[in-house]
Amino acid sequence: SSRRAYMAKKAKGKGGKGGGKSKGPSEEELAKQANAVKNFQKAHAASSQAHGVEPLGIATGTGEAAFGCAVVGPHLVAADKGGVTALHVRALLEGFSLSAYGYLQTLALWNVPIGNDGAAYLALYLRRRSCTLRSIELNDCGVGELGCKAIGGALEDNATVRSLQLDLNAFGDAGARALGASLPSNKGLTSLSMQYCGLTEAAGAILAGGVLRLPSLASLELRGNDLGSGGVVEVLRALVPLHAGGQPHPAMAHLGVADTGCAIEGELHEALTACFDENPLCGSFDMRGAPLGDTTAYELITLFKKVHTHVQAFEVSATSGWGPLDPQLYKQIYAVTAANQKGKKGGKKGKKGGKKKK
């Protein structure tokens, strides 16, 4: 199923990103980082003891340098010992808080049933001045409406978090509404993912009036929600000016609505075209699973070639509920958008090399 494929992809693991050659930290900085890790471990152990749980054995590196990513999964506590609970997460986060650990960039919690209580503990940590998190992954953790309300409220004034994943939590439209009540006040979140969260067609208007009012939001993933064409239309309309002379969404660059039960026809086709016309920033769309006719596909290819060259990704399925798309048209959609992407990169390179030596 799509859900299993998603989880398999996530389970490949998280590793550090490779990069070019760079000078390592100084001996003084390494000593400072090693001390920070020791202080965290001490605080984590003390907090775990206070809450009657074993410390989570998250990877903390070799002790020579601080770690920036903490991954919590069901493997950390055996099922016969009760598995990972909200109290384990509370103790972990208190360890970071009490030690004022300042190196944590990513917190990933996958498939651990911490529920709304765990989300509330995370919200408390997000309000701490010592919090340096930039990315949160809270996937398949049993988070509901109250958990969304807690996280949204904590992010209202948070200035560090850039990415929030809440995939596979069945909080439904109520959770989306709870997030939307606070997130528009946030100043830094650029990526939000709510895949397979039980959203319905009514969520389209909820998102349009809530999270899509967040001015910094550049990527929204809604795959696997039963939005239907009506819900997706509401989302698309939130990306374009509400009236003549108005401004489109100031940051949105990617919209993912794969497997949402929509079809690229009628009102949705019109909303897509309006988005192409009126929002030149939004150039990436994931429409996989949405039925697309050959005539519409040909029309889109022509638009991407001659008019909307800002569209650099438009993912569709080779086959859908309407049957297979013409193979040549399918290839052309990907070829044209790839050419647009290449052209944009080439344009930037050209600008860089435009200055001549005197």
C-alpha positions as CSV (number, residue, x, y, z in Angstrom):
1,S,0.0,0.0,0.0
2,S,1.0,3.7,-0.3
3,R,1.3,3.9,3.5
4,R,3.7,0.9,3.7
5,A,5.8,2.3,0.8
6,Y,6.0,5.6,2.7
7,M,7.1,3.9,5.9
8,A,9.7,1.8,4.0
9,K,11.2,4.9,2.6
10,K,11.4,6.6,6.0
11,A,13.0,3.4,7.5
12,K,16.1,3.6,5.3
13,G,17.5,5.7,8.0
14,K,19.0,9.1,8.7
15,G,22.6,9.8,8.0
16,G,24.8,12.8,8.0
17,K,25.0,14.7,4.8
18,G,28.3,14.6,2.9
19,G,30.0,17.8,1.9
20,G,33.1,19.4,0.6
21,K,36.3,19.6,2.5
22,S,36.2,21.9,5.5
23,K,38.3,22.5,8.5
24,G,37.2,20.5,11.5
25,P,36.5,22.2,14.9
26,S,39.3,23.4,17.0
27,E,40.5,21.3,20.1
28,E,38.9,23.9,22.3
29,E,35.6,23.6,20.4
30,L,35.8,19.7,20.5
31,A,36.3,19.9,24.3
32,K,33.3,22.2,24.6
33,Q,31.1,19.8,22.6
34,A,32.3,16.7,24.5
35,N,31.4,18.5,27.7
36,A,28.0,19.4,26.4
37,V,27.3,15.7,25.5
38,K,28.4,14.6,29.0
39,N,26.2,17.2,30.6
40,F,23.2,16.1,28.5
41,Q,23.8,12.4,29.3
42,K,23.9,13.2,33.0
43,A,20.7,15.3,32.9
44,H,19.0,12.7,30.7
45,A,19.9,9.9,33.2
46,A,18.7,12.0,36.2
47,S,15.4,12.9,34.5
48,S,14.8,9.3,33.4
49,Q,15.3,8.1,37.0
50,A,12.9,10.8,38.2
51,H,10.2,9.5,35.9
52,G,10.8,5.8,36.5
53,V,12.0,5.0,33.0
54,E,15.3,3.8,31.4
55,P,17.2,6.4,29.4
56,L,16.7,6.1,25.7
57,G,19.9,4.8,24.1
58,I,20.0,7.4,21.3
59,A,23.3,7.6,19.3
60,T,25.4,10.4,20.7
61,G,28.5,9.9,18.6
62,T,32.0,9.0,19.9
63,G,32.1,11.7,22.6
64,E,34.6,13.7,20.5
65,A,32.0,16.0,19.1
66,A,28.4,17.0,19.8
67,F,25.5,15.2,17.9
68,G,23.0,17.2,16.0
69,C,20.3,14.6,15.3
70,A,18.3,12.4,17.8
71,V,16.3,9.6,16.3
72,V,13.7,7.8,18.5
73,G,12.1,4.6,17.2
74,P,10.4,1.6,18.6
75,H,13.7,-0.4,18.6
76,L,15.0,1.7,21.6
77,V,12.8,0.0,24.2
78,A,11.7,-3.7,23.9
79,A,7.9,-4.3,23.5
80,D,7.9,-6.6,26.6
81,K,9.2,-3.7,28.6
82,G,6.4,-1.4,27.4
83,G,8.1,0.2,24.4
84,V,8.8,3.9,24.0
85,T,6.3,6.0,26.0
86,A,5.6,9.7,26.4
87,L,7.6,9.6,29.6
88,H,10.7,8.4,27.8
89,V,10.4,11.4,25.5
90,R,9.7,13.7,28.4
91,A,12.9,12.6,30.1
92,L,14.9,12.9,26.9
93,L,13.7,16.5,26.2
94,E,14.2,17.5,29.9
95,G,17.8,16.2,29.5
96,F,18.3,18.6,26.6
97,S,16.6,21.4,28.5
98,L,18.3,21.0,31.9
99,S,21.7,20.7,30.3
100,A,21.1,23.6,27.9
101,Y,22.3,21.4,25.1
102,G,22.8,23.8,22.2
103,Y,23.7,21.5,19.3
104,L,20.4,19.6,18.5
105,Q,19.2,20.4,15.0
106,T,16.9,17.5,14.2
107,L,14.5,15.5,16.4
108,A,12.9,12.5,14.7
109,L,10.3,10.4,16.4
110,W,9.1,7.5,14.2
111,N,6.3,5.0,15.1
112,V,6.4,5.5,18.8
113,P,2.9,5.9,20.5
114,I,3.6,9.0,22.5
115,G,0.2,10.6,21.7
116,N,-0.9,14.0,22.8
117,D,1.1,13.8,26.0
118,G,4.3,13.4,24.1
119,A,3.4,16.3,21.8
120,A,2.8,18.4,24.9
121,Y,6.2,17.6,26.3
122,L,7.8,18.5,22.9
123,A,5.8,21.8,23.0
124,L,7.3,22.7,26.4
125,Y,10.8,22.1,25.0
126,L,10.1,24.2,21.9
127,R,9.4,27.2,24.3
128,R,12.8,26.9,25.9
129,R,15.4,29.5,25.0
130,S,18.0,26.7,24.8
131,C,16.0,24.9,22.0
132,T,18.0,25.0,18.7
133,L,15.8,22.6,16.7
134,R,15.4,23.2,13.0
135,S,13.7,20.0,12.0
136,I,11.0,18.0,13.7
137,E,9.7,14.6,12.5
138,L,6.8,13.3,14.5
139,N,5.6,10.5,12.3
140,D,3.1,7.8,13.2
141,C,3.1,8.8,16.9
142,G,-0.6,8.9,17.7
143,V,-0.8,12.7,17.8
144,G,-4.4,14.0,17.8
145,E,-6.1,17.4,17.9
146,L,-4.7,18.4,21.3
147,G,-1.2,17.5,20.3
148,C,-1.5,19.7,17.2
149,K,-2.8,22.5,19.3
150,A,0.2,22.2,21.7
151,I,2.8,22.1,18.9
152,G,1.1,24.9,16.9
153,G,1.0,27.1,20.0
154,A,4.6,26.5,20.8
155,L,5.7,27.3,17.3
156,E,3.8,30.5,17.3
157,D,6.8,32.3,18.8
158,N,9.5,29.8,17.9
159,A,12.2,31.2,15.6
160,T,14.4,28.2,14.9
161,V,12.2,25.4,13.5
162,R,12.2,25.3,9.7
163,S,10.6,21.9,9.0
164,L,7.7,20.1,10.6
165,Q,6.5,16.6,9.7
166,L,3.4,15.2,11.2
167,D,2.8,12.3,8.8
168,L,0.7,9.2,9.6
169,N,-1.0,10.8,12.6
170,A,-4.8,10.6,12.2
171,F,-5.7,14.0,13.7
172,G,-8.0,14.8,10.8
173,D,-9.6,18.1,10.0
174,A,-9.7,19.1,13.7
175,G,-5.9,18.8,14.0
176,A,-5.4,20.8,10.8
177,R,-7.7,23.5,12.3
178,A,-5.7,23.5,15.6
179,L,-2.4,24.0,13.7
180,G,-3.9,26.7,11.6
181,A,-5.0,28.7,14.6
182,S,-1.4,29.4,15.6
183,L,1.1,28.7,12.8
184,P,0.3,31.9,10.8
185,S,2.1,33.9,13.5
186,N,5.3,31.9,13.1
187,K,8.1,33.6,11.2
188,G,10.4,30.8,10.2
189,L,8.7,27.5,9.3
190,T,9.2,26.8,5.6
191,S,8.2,23.1,5.2
192,L,5.0,21.4,6.6
193,S,4.1,17.8,5.9
194,M,0.8,16.2,6.9
195,Q,0.7,13.0,4.8
196,Y,-1.9,10.3,5.6
197,C,-3.4,12.3,8.4
198,G,-7.1,11.6,7.7
199,L,-8.0,15.0,6.2
200,T,-11.2,15.3,4.2
201,E,-12.5,17.6,1.5
202,A,-13.5,20.1,4.2
203,A,-9.8,20.4,5.2
204,G,-9.2,22.4,1.9
205,A,-10.9,25.5,3.3
206,I,-9.5,24.9,6.7
207,L,-5.9,24.8,5.3
208,A,-6.6,27.9,3.1
209,G,-7.8,29.9,6.1
210,G,-5.1,28.5,8.5
211,V,-1.7,27.1,7.7
212,L,-1.6,28.7,4.2
213,R,-1.7,32.1,5.8
214,L,1.8,31.4,7.1
215,P,3.9,33.7,4.9
216,S,7.2,31.8,5.1
217,L,5.7,28.4,4.1
218,A,7.4,27.2,1.0
219,S,6.5,23.5,0.9
220,L,3.2,21.8,1.8
221,E,2.8,18.0,1.6
222,L,-0.7,16.5,1.8
223,R,-0.3,13.1,0.2
224,G,-2.7,10.4,1.1
225,N,-5.5,12.6,2.5
226,D,-9.0,12.3,1.0
227,L,-9.2,15.9,0.0
228,G,-10.9,15.2,-3.4
229,S,-10.9,17.7,-6.2
230,G,-12.9,20.2,-4.0
231,G,-10.4,20.3,-1.2
232,V,-7.4,20.6,-3.6
233,V,-9.2,23.5,-5.4
234,E,-9.5,25.4,-2.1
235,V,-5.8,24.9,-1.4
236,L,-4.8,26.1,-4.9
237,R,-7.0,29.2,-4.6
238,A,-5.2,30.1,-1.4
239,L,-2.0,30.5,-3.5
240,V,-3.2,33.1,-5.8
241,P,-4.4,36.8,-5.3
242,L,-7.8,37.0,-3.7
243,H,-8.6,40.1,-5.8
244,A,-7.3,42.2,-8.7
245,G,-4.0,43.8,-7.7
246,G,-3.5,41.5,-4.8
247,Q,-0.4,39.4,-4.1
248,P,0.0,35.6,-4.4
249,H,1.3,33.5,-1.5
250,P,4.8,35.1,-0.9
251,A,6.8,31.8,-0.5
252,M,5.0,28.7,-1.6
253,A,7.2,26.8,-4.1
254,H,6.0,23.2,-3.8
255,L,2.5,21.6,-3.3
256,G,2.2,17.9,-2.9
257,V,-1.3,16.5,-3.3
258,A,-0.6,13.0,-4.6
259,D,-3.2,10.3,-3.9
260,T,-5.8,12.7,-2.6
261,G,-8.7,11.5,-4.8
262,C,-8.6,14.5,-7.1
263,A,-8.7,14.6,-10.9
264,I,-7.2,17.1,-13.2
265,E,-10.3,18.3,-14.9
266,G,-13.0,20.9,-14.7
267,E,-12.7,23.3,-11.7
268,L,-9.4,21.8,-10.5
269,H,-7.9,22.2,-14.0
270,E,-9.0,25.8,-13.9
271,A,-7.5,26.4,-10.4
272,L,-4.2,24.8,-11.5
273,T,-4.0,27.1,-14.6
274,A,-4.8,30.1,-12.4
275,C,-2.0,29.1,-10.1
276,F,0.4,28.8,-13.0
277,D,-0.8,32.2,-14.3
278,E,-0.8,34.2,-11.1
279,N,1.9,32.6,-8.8
280,P,5.3,32.4,-10.6
281,L,7.0,31.3,-7.3
282,C,5.1,28.0,-7.2
283,G,6.8,25.8,-9.7
284,S,6.7,22.3,-8.2
285,F,3.5,20.1,-8.0
286,D,3.1,16.4,-7.0
287,M,-0.2,15.3,-8.7
288,R,0.5,11.5,-8.8
289,G,-2.6,9.4,-8.6
290,A,-4.8,12.2,-10.1
291,P,-6.4,11.1,-13.4
292,L,-5.2,13.1,-16.3
293,G,-6.6,12.9,-19.9
294,D,-4.4,13.0,-23.0
295,T,-5.9,16.3,-24.2
296,T,-5.2,18.0,-20.9
297,A,-1.7,16.5,-20.8
298,Y,-0.9,17.9,-24.2
299,E,-2.3,21.3,-23.2
300,L,-0.1,21.3,-20.0
301,I,3.0,20.4,-22.0
302,T,2.4,23.3,-24.4
303,L,1.9,25.7,-21.4
304,F,5.1,24.5,-19.7
305,K,7.1,24.9,-22.9
306,K,5.9,28.3,-24.0
307,V,4.2,30.2,-21.1
308,H,4.8,28.7,-17.7
309,T,8.5,27.9,-17.8
310,H,8.7,28.5,-14.1
311,V,7.0,25.1,-13.6
312,Q,10.0,22.8,-13.0
313,A,8.3,19.7,-11.6
314,F,4.9,18.4,-12.3
315,E,4.7,14.8,-11.2
316,V,1.9,12.6,-12.6
317,S,1.1,8.9,-12.8
318,A,1.6,6.8,-15.9
319,T,-1.8,5.2,-15.2
320,S,-4.8,6.2,-13.1
321,G,-8.4,5.4,-12.6
322,W,-9.0,6.6,-16.2
323,G,-6.5,4.1,-17.6
324,P,-3.0,4.7,-18.9
325,L,-1.8,8.1,-20.1
326,D,-0.2,8.2,-23.6
327,P,3.4,7.1,-22.9
328,Q,4.8,9.8,-25.1
329,L,2.8,12.5,-23.3
330,Y,3.9,11.1,-19.9
331,K,7.5,11.3,-20.9
332,Q,7.1,14.8,-22.4
333,I,5.7,16.2,-19.1
334,Y,8.8,15.1,-17.2
335,A,11.1,16.1,-20.0
336,V,9.7,19.7,-20.4
337,T,9.7,20.4,-16.7
338,A,13.2,19.0,-16.3
339,A,14.3,21.3,-19.2
340,N,12.7,24.3,-17.4
341,Q,14.6,23.4,-14.2
342,K,17.9,23.1,-16.2
343,G,17.1,26.4,-17.9
344,K,16.6,28.2,-14.6
345,K,19.9,26.8,-13.2
346,G,21.6,27.9,-16.4
347,G,20.1,31.3,-16.1
348,K,21.5,31.7,-12.6
349,K,25.0,30.5,-13.8
350,G,24.8,33.0,-16.6
351,K,24.1,35.8,-14.2
352,K,27.0,34.8,-12.0
353,G,29.4,34.8,-14.8
354,G,28.0,38.0,-16.4
355,K,30.6,40.4,-15.0
356,K,33.6,41.0,-17.2
357,K,37.1,41.7,-16.0
358,K,38.2,45.3,-16.6
